[in-house]
Amino acid sequence: MRRALAFALLAAGCSGGAAAGGRVFAPEWQNDAGKSIQAVYARVHTAPIAAGPGVAVGVTQQGLSGIGLDGSGKWTFAGEVDAAPALSGDVVVATTKGNVVALSAKTGKQLWRVSSEGKSLRGAGDDGKVTVVSLGEPGGGGSLLLAVSRSGSVLQKLAPEPEIGSPAVEGNVAFVPWGSQYVSAIDLDSGKEIGRLLLREQVSHAVNIDGQLYFGELSLVRFDDKIGNAAQNGATSISLPARELPGKPAWFDDGATVEPAAATARERIRLYATPGEGGISGDVFAATYFKVAMGLGAKDAKLHWVKTTGKDVVGGAAMRGGFALCTESGKVLLVGDNGGDAGSVDLGGPLLGCVVRGGAFAVSGAKDPPPLADQIAQAVELPEAQMVVAQRFLLRELGAMEDPKVTKVLIDLAENARTPPMLLEDARKLLASRRNGADYMIAALAKHYDFLSDVLRPPPVGPMADALAAMDDKRAAPLLARHLNDPANTPDDIQRAARALEKLATPAQVEDLKTFFALYRATADRPELVSAVLSVARALMRVGGEEAKSMVARAASDPLTHPDIKAGLAALVPAQKPAAKPG
């Protein structure tokens, strides 16, 4: 509803020209073709903005805990917070017990405390001198904008009618997103709006990244000398490539909403990327899904690496050199752009939620990761039902790889009694399409269900039979023949093994084939078994000699033979010539 209203306001106010200096957040503002925001840029762009330290801040049952990404300055703050905290520059902002508090990101020391008027934090921005804070009601509405000096003096307090997003500040000017497509530039001395940015894409965040301002939500627009062209789509834009990813993660949440202090599923399913020279830093962005993080190419979204984190990722950030992933255990994992381990820092205990900023910190010293197939294997073997969506995505990636080790991973999954049904089905389908890794398949076919030996699920006989038949690997023949008569195998697996034996069987398998044929030609009670008997009959006709052919012929005329099998055998057995009349 809020966004529908915002677009209605936009439609009403985007024609003609207008001058800066009007009423703050005025809906009657008219598009000025970027002149006012370009003038604001000219005024403030030389003002320094501190990138701030690299820091992780966790939400705990008692309050907050923080630590530098370099392991320095561990601190705690006592006081229950009612919304996710915000990090900007060298300041941490949170709302607690009816107040807004600002803390030093390095030490946790309280910088100031002012009344929140009963509202909760949406977002905050800081330039080293002034902090601007956006507040609202958890259910929406009640927007409040505060600008507070380092001494704790409230420089401006505005209660706008529209929902406002997460703000930023530079050169004593606050940049406040609202209405999904506007950013108002507000002079903090006069409280007047001195410029307005109109974007043709969704915007609810103004954010300081490494000392540079950006605006956006689904993508980012840089606040640079091209900002006046934004309404004509001529600004410097940074976006991520489109790809369907598990859980549909977002780069930024809706900055005009109050995010809970405890991480929801949406915070555990996120995208992390940071702008760099010519696009995304390191040419890679990360997507998290609970206990897995995936590195993807910034241009094509191709999977580069997979990191299994052990515990849910409840916050994180991208930065120069890599990523910091904050887990609910309190450990913050540092991961290089290549997906390699670059160390960790520890907040010291379980977390409800977490926010991370890279600031001036850069990830370095990342180790070389193991092969991608091994990384995926570790992730898909996690025995948790909530991971199935991501695991199915990763299995598809795995199945496209030519590495023979992939075949073993698929076999292991299909054999594991704890593999969820959907994942099992995917693994079997991919295994059937493999055209390498035959040695792993042969080794797996040598095994049979054996409860006493802790073999709790038969090997995936059917898919491997399909693959080995396609590879014309006759080593499989004796193993498949023995699986025909193993009652632990499913009818589907038996059918596919029999079909493979039509092609792969040799005279050495005749006895196993005859045993199966004799057992099932009259008792087959499933379509798959009917098909299997006919396949075995064709194999016997090919490799069994005259004795086997006679066995099949007798079954074709035996009234006890299953009717469908009898009909199929009639096509295999030559018609008997009528006896010659005497004389």
C-alpha positions as CSV (number, residue, x, y, z in Angstrom):
1,M,0.0,0.0,0.0
2,R,2.8,2.4,0.9
3,R,4.6,1.8,-2.4
4,A,1.4,2.2,-4.4
5,L,0.8,5.6,-2.8
6,A,4.4,6.5,-3.5
7,F,4.1,5.9,-7.2
8,A,0.8,7.8,-7.3
9,L,2.6,10.8,-5.7
10,L,5.4,10.4,-8.3
11,A,2.9,10.4,-11.2
12,A,1.4,13.6,-9.9
13,G,4.7,15.5,-9.4
14,C,7.0,14.6,-12.3
15,S,6.1,17.2,-15.0
16,G,7.5,20.7,-15.5
17,G,10.3,22.4,-13.6
18,A,10.8,23.5,-10.0
19,A,13.2,25.3,-7.8
20,A,15.0,24.0,-4.7
21,G,14.3,25.3,-1.2
22,G,10.6,24.2,-1.0
23,R,8.8,22.4,1.8
24,V,10.6,19.2,2.9
25,F,9.1,16.0,1.3
26,A,6.5,18.2,-0.5
27,P,4.5,16.0,-2.9
28,E,3.8,18.9,-5.2
29,W,7.5,19.1,-6.1
30,Q,8.1,19.0,-9.8
31,N,10.9,17.3,-11.7
32,D,13.7,19.8,-12.2
33,A,15.7,17.6,-14.6
34,G,18.3,16.9,-12.0
35,K,19.4,20.5,-11.5
36,S,18.9,20.8,-7.8
37,I,20.6,17.5,-6.9
38,Q,23.5,18.3,-9.2
39,A,23.9,21.6,-7.3
40,V,23.9,19.7,-4.0
41,Y,26.7,17.5,-5.4
42,A,28.8,20.5,-6.4
43,R,28.4,21.8,-2.8
44,V,29.2,18.7,-0.8
45,H,31.3,16.4,-2.9
46,T,34.6,17.5,-1.5
47,A,33.5,17.0,2.1
48,P,35.2,14.0,3.6
49,I,33.1,11.0,4.8
50,A,34.9,8.5,7.1
51,A,34.8,5.0,5.7
52,G,35.1,3.8,9.3
53,P,36.6,0.6,10.7
54,G,35.6,-2.9,9.7
55,V,33.4,-4.1,12.5
56,A,30.8,-6.7,13.3
57,V,28.0,-5.9,15.9
58,G,25.9,-8.8,17.2
59,V,22.6,-8.6,19.0
60,T,22.5,-10.7,22.1
61,Q,20.0,-11.4,24.9
62,Q,21.7,-8.8,27.0
63,G,22.3,-6.1,24.3
64,L,25.1,-5.7,21.8
65,S,28.6,-7.0,21.3
66,G,31.1,-5.7,18.9
67,I,34.5,-6.5,17.5
68,G,36.8,-5.2,14.8
69,L,37.2,-7.5,11.8
70,D,40.9,-7.4,12.5
71,G,40.2,-8.9,16.0
72,S,40.7,-5.6,17.9
73,G,38.4,-3.7,20.3
74,K,36.0,-6.3,21.6
75,W,33.2,-4.7,23.5
76,T,29.7,-5.1,24.9
77,F,26.7,-2.8,25.5
78,A,24.0,-3.7,28.1
79,G,20.5,-2.8,27.0
80,E,17.9,-4.7,25.1
81,V,17.5,-3.3,21.6
82,D,14.1,-3.3,19.8
83,A,15.3,-3.3,16.2
84,A,18.4,-4.2,14.1
85,P,21.2,-1.8,14.8
86,A,22.8,0.3,12.1
87,L,26.5,0.9,11.3
88,S,27.8,3.9,9.4
89,G,31.3,5.4,9.5
90,D,32.7,4.8,13.0
91,V,29.2,4.8,14.7
92,V,26.8,2.1,15.8
93,V,23.2,3.3,16.3
94,A,20.5,1.4,18.1
95,T,17.1,2.0,19.8
96,T,16.6,0.8,23.3
97,K,14.1,1.5,26.1
98,G,12.7,4.6,24.4
99,N,16.0,6.1,23.4
100,V,18.3,6.3,20.4
101,V,21.9,5.6,21.4
102,A,25.1,6.1,19.4
103,L,28.2,4.0,20.3
104,S,31.7,4.1,19.1
105,A,32.1,1.2,16.6
106,K,35.7,0.7,17.9
107,T,35.1,0.7,21.6
108,G,31.4,0.5,22.3
109,K,31.6,3.8,24.3
110,Q,28.3,5.7,24.3
111,L,28.7,8.9,22.3
112,W,25.2,10.2,22.9
113,R,21.6,9.3,23.8
114,V,18.4,11.0,22.8
115,S,14.7,10.2,23.0
116,S,13.3,8.0,20.2
117,E,9.8,9.2,21.1
118,G,8.8,5.6,21.4
119,K,9.8,4.7,17.8
120,S,12.3,2.1,16.5
121,L,15.3,2.3,14.3
122,R,15.0,2.0,10.5
123,G,18.5,3.2,9.6
124,A,21.2,5.7,10.2
125,G,24.1,7.5,8.5
126,D,27.2,9.3,9.8
127,D,29.9,11.4,8.3
128,G,32.2,11.7,11.3
129,K,30.5,14.9,12.6
130,V,26.7,14.4,12.4
131,T,24.5,11.3,12.6
132,V,21.2,11.2,10.9
133,V,18.6,8.7,12.1
134,S,15.4,7.4,10.6
135,L,12.8,6.0,13.0
136,G,9.3,4.5,12.7
137,E,6.8,2.2,14.0
138,P,7.4,-1.6,13.7
139,G,4.2,-2.0,11.8
140,G,4.7,1.0,9.5
141,G,4.0,4.7,9.8
142,G,5.2,7.3,12.3
143,S,8.3,8.4,10.5
144,L,10.8,10.5,12.5
145,L,14.1,12.0,11.2
146,L,16.7,13.1,13.7
147,A,20.1,14.8,13.0
148,V,22.4,14.7,16.1
149,S,25.8,16.2,16.6
150,R,28.7,14.3,18.3
151,S,27.9,16.1,21.5
152,G,24.3,14.8,21.5
153,S,22.6,18.0,20.4
154,V,19.6,17.5,18.2
155,L,20.2,19.7,15.2
156,Q,17.0,18.8,13.3
157,K,13.9,16.9,14.1
158,L,11.4,16.2,11.4
159,A,8.2,14.2,11.4
160,P,7.5,13.6,7.7
161,E,4.1,12.3,6.5
162,P,5.6,9.8,4.0
163,E,7.6,6.7,5.1
164,I,11.3,7.5,5.0
165,G,14.1,5.1,4.4
166,S,17.6,4.7,5.7
167,P,19.5,8.0,5.4
168,A,23.1,9.2,4.9
169,V,24.9,12.5,5.5
170,E,27.7,14.4,3.8
171,G,28.8,18.0,4.2
172,N,26.1,18.9,6.7
173,V,23.4,17.7,4.2
174,A,21.1,14.8,5.0
175,F,20.1,12.5,2.1
176,V,16.7,10.9,2.9
177,P,15.0,8.3,0.6
178,W,11.2,8.3,0.5
179,G,8.3,7.4,-1.7
180,S,10.4,4.6,-3.3
181,Q,11.9,6.9,-6.0
182,Y,12.9,10.1,-4.2
183,V,15.9,11.2,-2.2
184,S,15.5,14.6,-0.5
185,A,18.7,16.6,0.3
186,I,18.1,18.5,3.5
187,D,20.3,21.3,4.8
188,L,20.9,20.6,8.4
189,D,21.4,24.2,9.4
190,S,18.1,25.5,7.9
191,G,16.1,22.3,7.8
192,K,15.1,23.1,4.2
193,E,15.1,20.8,1.3
194,I,17.8,22.1,-1.1
195,G,17.6,19.4,-3.7
196,R,15.8,16.3,-4.7
197,L,16.9,13.2,-6.6
198,L,14.4,11.4,-8.8
199,L,15.3,7.8,-9.6
200,R,13.6,5.5,-12.1
201,E,14.3,2.5,-9.9
202,Q,13.4,1.6,-6.3
203,V,15.3,3.5,-3.6
204,S,15.0,3.2,0.1
205,H,18.6,3.4,1.2
206,A,21.2,6.2,1.2
207,V,24.4,4.5,2.2
208,N,28.1,5.3,2.8
209,I,30.2,2.6,1.3
210,D,34.0,3.0,1.8
211,G,33.6,6.8,2.0
212,Q,31.3,7.1,-1.0
213,L,27.5,7.7,-1.0
214,Y,25.1,5.5,-3.0
215,F,21.3,5.4,-3.3
216,G,19.1,2.5,-4.1
217,E,17.7,-0.8,-3.0
218,L,17.5,-3.3,-5.9
219,S,20.6,-1.7,-7.4
220,L,22.8,1.3,-6.5
221,V,23.4,4.7,-8.0
222,R,26.6,6.5,-7.1
223,F,26.5,10.1,-5.9
224,D,29.0,11.5,-8.4
225,D,29.2,14.1,-11.1
226,K,26.6,12.2,-13.2
227,I,23.9,12.3,-10.5
228,G,21.9,15.0,-12.3
229,N,21.2,12.6,-15.1
230,A,19.6,10.0,-12.8
231,A,16.0,10.7,-13.9
232,Q,17.1,10.0,-17.5
233,N,18.9,6.8,-16.4
234,G,22.2,8.5,-17.0
235,A,23.7,8.2,-13.6
236,T,26.5,5.8,-12.6
237,S,24.6,2.6,-11.7
238,I,25.8,-0.6,-10.1
239,S,23.7,-3.7,-10.3
240,L,24.0,-7.5,-9.9
241,P,23.2,-9.9,-12.7
242,A,19.8,-11.5,-12.6
243,R,19.7,-15.2,-11.6
244,E,17.1,-17.3,-9.8
245,L,18.8,-18.1,-6.5
246,P,17.6,-20.2,-3.5
247,G,15.2,-18.2,-1.4
248,K,15.2,-15.2,-3.8
249,P,17.8,-13.2,-1.7
250,A,17.9,-9.4,-1.8
251,W,20.9,-7.1,-1.8
252,F,19.1,-4.6,0.4
253,D,15.9,-4.9,2.4
254,D,13.2,-2.2,2.4
255,G,14.9,0.7,4.2
256,A,11.6,2.2,5.1
257,T,10.7,-0.7,7.5
258,V,11.8,-1.5,11.0
259,E,13.9,-4.7,10.8
260,P,13.6,-6.9,13.9
261,A,16.6,-7.2,16.2
262,A,16.5,-11.0,15.9
263,A,17.4,-12.1,12.4
264,T,14.5,-13.4,10.4
265,A,14.7,-15.8,7.5
266,R,15.2,-12.9,5.1
267,E,18.4,-11.9,7.0
268,R,19.6,-15.4,6.6
269,I,19.0,-15.4,2.9
270,R,20.8,-12.3,1.5
271,L,23.1,-11.0,-1.2
272,Y,26.3,-9.2,-0.3
273,A,28.3,-7.1,-2.7
274,T,30.2,-3.9,-2.6
275,P,30.9,-1.4,-5.5
276,G,34.4,-1.2,-6.8
277,E,36.3,0.2,-9.8
278,G,34.2,-0.5,-12.9
279,G,31.5,-2.5,-11.1
280,I,31.5,-4.9,-8.2
281,S,34.6,-5.3,-6.1
282,G,36.5,-8.5,-6.7
283,D,34.1,-9.3,-9.6
284,V,32.1,-11.6,-7.2
285,F,29.1,-11.3,-5.0
286,A,27.9,-13.6,-2.3
287,A,24.5,-15.2,-1.7
288,T,23.7,-16.8,1.7
289,Y,21.1,-19.4,2.5
290,F,21.1,-20.3,6.2
291,K,24.3,-22.4,6.6
292,V,25.7,-22.0,3.1
293,A,27.3,-19.0,1.3
294,M,27.8,-19.0,-2.5
295,G,30.2,-16.8,-4.5
296,L,28.9,-15.8,-7.9
297,G,30.4,-13.9,-10.8
298,A,29.4,-10.2,-10.8
299,K,28.9,-10.2,-14.6
300,D,27.3,-13.6,-15.3
301,A,26.3,-14.9,-11.8
302,K,28.2,-18.1,-12.5
303,L,28.9,-20.1,-9.4
304,H,32.6,-19.6,-8.3
305,W,32.6,-21.1,-4.8
306,V,30.5,-22.5,-1.9
307,K,31.2,-22.1,1.8
308,T,29.5,-24.2,4.4
309,T,29.4,-22.1,7.6
310,G,28.3,-24.6,10.2
311,K,25.7,-22.2,11.7
312,D,23.2,-19.9,10.1
313,V,24.6,-16.7,8.6
314,V,22.6,-13.9,10.3
315,G,24.5,-10.9,8.9
316,G,27.4,-10.0,6.7
317,A,29.1,-7.6,4.4
318,A,31.2,-7.5,1.3
319,M,34.4,-5.5,1.3
320,R,37.6,-5.2,-0.6
321,G,39.2,-8.6,-0.9
322,G,36.2,-10.6,0.2
323,F,33.4,-11.0,2.7
324,A,32.7,-11.2,6.4
325,L,29.9,-13.6,7.3
326,C,28.5,-13.4,10.9
327,T,27.0,-16.7,12.2
328,E,24.5,-17.2,15.0
329,S,27.3,-18.9,17.0
330,G,29.0,-15.5,17.3
331,K,31.9,-16.4,14.9
332,V,32.5,-14.1,12.0
333,L,34.0,-15.9,9.1
334,L,36.3,-14.0,6.7
335,V,36.2,-15.3,3.2
336,G,38.3,-14.2,0.3
337,D,37.0,-13.3,-3.1
338,N,38.2,-16.7,-4.2
339,G,36.1,-18.4,-1.5
340,G,39.1,-19.3,0.6
341,D,39.3,-19.2,4.3
342,A,40.9,-15.9,5.5
343,G,40.4,-16.4,9.3
344,S,37.7,-15.4,11.7
345,V,36.9,-13.3,14.7
346,D,34.6,-14.2,17.5
347,L,31.9,-12.1,19.3
348,G,32.0,-14.5,22.2
349,G,28.6,-16.2,22.2
350,P,25.3,-16.9,20.5
351,L,23.6,-14.1,18.6
352,L,20.1,-13.2,17.8
353,G,21.2,-11.0,14.8
354,C,24.2,-9.3,13.4
355,V,25.3,-6.3,11.3
356,V,28.6,-6.0,9.6
357,R,30.4,-3.1,7.8
358,G,33.6,-3.5,5.9
359,G,34.7,0.2,6.1
360,A,38.4,0.6,5.6
361,F,39.0,-3.1,6.3
362,A,40.2,-5.4,3.5
363,V,40.2,-9.2,3.6
364,S,43.6,-10.6,2.9
365,G,45.6,-13.8,3.2
366,A,42.8,-16.1,1.9
367,K,43.8,-19.7,1.4
368,D,43.3,-21.6,-1.8
369,P,39.9,-23.3,-1.5
370,P,39.4,-27.0,-2.4
371,P,38.0,-27.9,-5.8
372,L,34.5,-26.6,-6.4
373,A,33.0,-30.1,-6.6
374,D,34.3,-30.8,-3.1
375,Q,32.9,-27.5,-1.8
376,I,29.4,-28.4,-3.2
377,A,29.7,-31.9,-1.9
378,Q,30.1,-30.6,1.6
379,A,27.1,-28.3,1.3
380,V,24.8,-30.9,-0.2
381,E,25.6,-33.4,2.5
382,L,24.3,-31.2,5.3
383,P,21.5,-33.4,6.9
384,E,19.0,-30.6,7.4
385,A,15.6,-30.3,5.8
386,Q,15.7,-26.5,5.6
387,M,18.7,-26.7,3.3
388,V,17.0,-28.7,0.6
389,V,16.2,-25.7,-1.6
390,A,19.8,-24.6,-1.7
391,Q,21.1,-28.2,-2.0
392,R,18.9,-28.8,-5.1
393,F,20.3,-25.7,-6.7
394,L,23.9,-26.8,-5.9
395,L,23.2,-30.3,-7.2
396,R,22.2,-28.9,-10.6
397,E,25.5,-27.0,-10.6
398,L,27.3,-30.1,-9.6
399,G,25.6,-32.3,-12.3
400,A,26.9,-29.9,-15.0
401,M,30.5,-30.5,-14.1
402,E,32.6,-33.1,-16.0
403,D,34.8,-34.0,-13.0
404,P,34.5,-37.8,-12.4
405,K,34.4,-37.0,-8.6
406,V,31.0,-35.6,-9.2
407,T,29.8,-39.1,-9.9
408,K,31.0,-40.3,-6.5
409,V,29.3,-37.4,-4.7
410,L,26.0,-38.3,-6.4
411,I,26.4,-41.9,-5.5
412,D,27.1,-41.1,-1.9
413,L,24.0,-38.9,-1.7
414,A,21.8,-41.6,-3.3
415,E,23.1,-44.2,-0.9
416,N,22.7,-42.1,2.3
417,A,19.6,-43.1,4.2
418,R,19.4,-39.5,5.6
419,T,19.1,-37.8,2.1
420,P,15.7,-36.1,1.8
421,P,13.4,-37.5,-0.8
422,M,13.6,-34.5,-3.2
423,L,17.3,-34.5,-3.1
424,L,17.5,-38.2,-3.6
425,E,15.4,-38.0,-6.7
426,D,17.6,-35.2,-8.1
427,A,20.7,-37.1,-7.4
428,R,19.4,-40.2,-9.1
429,K,18.4,-38.3,-12.2
430,L,21.8,-36.6,-12.5
431,L,23.6,-39.9,-11.9
432,A,21.7,-41.5,-14.7
433,S,23.0,-38.8,-17.1
434,R,26.7,-39.2,-16.1
435,R,29.1,-40.3,-18.8
436,N,32.2,-40.6,-16.6
437,G,33.1,-41.9,-13.2
438,A,32.4,-45.5,-14.2
439,D,34.9,-46.8,-11.6
440,Y,32.9,-45.2,-8.8
441,M,29.8,-46.8,-10.2
442,I,31.3,-50.3,-10.4
443,A,32.5,-50.0,-6.8
444,A,29.1,-49.0,-5.6
445,L,27.3,-51.8,-7.5
446,A,29.4,-54.3,-5.5
447,K,27.5,-53.3,-2.4
448,H,24.1,-54.5,-1.4
449,Y,21.7,-53.6,1.4
450,D,23.0,-55.0,4.7
451,F,21.5,-53.8,7.9
452,L,24.1,-55.6,10.0
453,S,26.9,-53.9,8.1
454,D,25.2,-50.5,8.3
455,V,24.4,-50.3,4.6
456,L,21.0,-48.9,5.2
457,R,20.0,-48.1,1.6
458,P,20.8,-50.1,-1.5
459,P,23.0,-48.4,-4.1
460,P,21.3,-46.4,-6.8
461,V,21.2,-49.4,-9.1
462,G,18.8,-48.1,-11.8
463,P,20.6,-44.8,-12.5
464,M,24.0,-46.4,-12.6
465,A,22.6,-49.1,-14.9
466,D,21.4,-46.4,-17.3
467,A,24.8,-44.6,-17.2
468,L,26.9,-47.7,-17.6
469,A,24.8,-49.0,-20.5
470,A,25.2,-45.7,-22.2
471,M,29.0,-46.0,-21.7
472,D,28.9,-49.7,-22.8
473,D,30.8,-50.7,-19.8
474,K,30.5,-54.5,-19.6
475,R,32.2,-54.7,-16.2
476,A,28.8,-53.8,-14.9
477,A,27.1,-57.0,-16.2
478,P,27.8,-59.5,-13.4
479,L,27.0,-56.9,-10.8
480,L,23.7,-55.9,-12.3
481,A,22.8,-59.5,-12.8
482,R,23.2,-60.1,-9.1
483,H,21.2,-57.1,-8.2
484,L,18.3,-58.5,-10.3
485,N,17.7,-61.1,-7.6
486,D,18.2,-58.8,-4.6
487,P,14.8,-58.2,-2.9
488,A,16.1,-54.9,-1.4
489,N,16.1,-53.2,-4.8
490,T,13.1,-51.3,-6.0
491,P,11.0,-52.4,-9.0
492,D,12.3,-49.3,-10.8
493,D,15.9,-50.2,-10.2
494,I,15.3,-53.8,-11.2
495,Q,13.6,-52.7,-14.5
496,R,16.5,-50.4,-15.3
497,A,19.2,-53.1,-14.5
498,A,17.4,-55.6,-16.7
499,R,17.2,-53.1,-19.5
500,A,21.0,-52.5,-19.2
501,L,21.6,-56.2,-19.3
502,E,19.8,-56.4,-22.7
503,K,23.0,-54.7,-24.0
504,L,25.7,-55.6,-21.5
505,A,25.0,-59.3,-20.5
506,T,27.4,-62.0,-21.5
507,P,27.1,-65.8,-21.3
508,A,28.6,-65.6,-17.8
509,Q,25.4,-64.0,-16.5
510,V,23.0,-66.6,-17.9
511,E,22.3,-68.4,-14.6
512,D,21.4,-65.2,-12.8
513,L,19.2,-64.2,-15.7
514,K,17.5,-67.6,-15.8
515,T,16.8,-67.4,-12.0
516,F,15.2,-64.1,-12.3
517,F,13.1,-65.1,-15.3
518,A,11.9,-68.3,-13.6
519,L,10.9,-66.4,-10.4
520,Y,9.0,-63.5,-12.0
521,R,7.6,-64.6,-15.4
522,A,4.4,-65.8,-13.6
523,T,4.5,-63.6,-10.4
524,A,5.4,-60.1,-11.7
525,D,2.9,-57.8,-9.9
526,R,4.2,-54.4,-11.1
527,P,4.5,-52.9,-14.6
528,E,8.3,-52.4,-13.9
529,L,8.7,-56.1,-13.1
530,V,6.8,-57.1,-16.3
531,S,9.2,-54.9,-18.3
532,A,12.2,-56.4,-16.4
533,V,11.1,-60.0,-17.3
534,L,10.8,-59.1,-21.0
535,S,14.3,-57.4,-20.9
536,V,15.8,-60.5,-19.3
537,A,14.1,-62.7,-21.9
538,R,15.7,-60.6,-24.7
539,A,19.1,-60.9,-23.0
540,L,18.6,-64.7,-22.7
541,M,17.7,-65.0,-26.3
542,R,20.9,-63.1,-27.2
543,V,23.5,-64.8,-24.9
544,G,21.8,-67.9,-23.4
545,G,22.2,-70.4,-26.1
546,E,19.6,-73.0,-27.1
547,E,18.7,-74.0,-23.6
548,A,17.7,-70.5,-22.7
549,K,15.8,-70.0,-25.9
550,S,13.8,-73.1,-25.2
551,M,13.1,-71.8,-21.7
552,V,11.7,-68.6,-23.1
553,A,9.7,-70.5,-25.7
554,R,8.1,-72.7,-23.1
555,A,7.1,-69.7,-21.0
556,A,5.5,-68.1,-24.1
557,S,3.1,-70.9,-24.3
558,D,2.6,-71.7,-20.6
559,P,-0.9,-70.6,-19.4
560,L,0.6,-69.7,-16.0
561,T,2.9,-67.0,-17.5
562,H,1.6,-63.4,-16.7
563,P,-0.6,-62.4,-19.6
564,D,1.4,-59.2,-20.4
565,I,4.6,-61.1,-20.3
566,K,3.2,-63.8,-22.5
567,A,2.1,-61.3,-25.0
568,G,5.6,-59.8,-25.0
569,L,7.3,-63.1,-25.4
570,A,5.2,-64.0,-28.4
571,A,7.1,-61.3,-30.3
572,L,10.5,-62.9,-29.3
573,V,9.7,-66.6,-30.0
574,P,9.5,-67.7,-33.6
575,A,6.0,-68.9,-34.5
576,Q,5.8,-72.7,-34.4
577,K,5.4,-74.1,-37.9
578,P,2.3,-76.4,-38.2
579,A,3.1,-80.1,-38.2
580,A,3.2,-81.7,-41.7
581,K,0.3,-83.8,-42.5
582,P,1.2,-87.6,-42.9
583,G,1.3,-89.0,-46.3
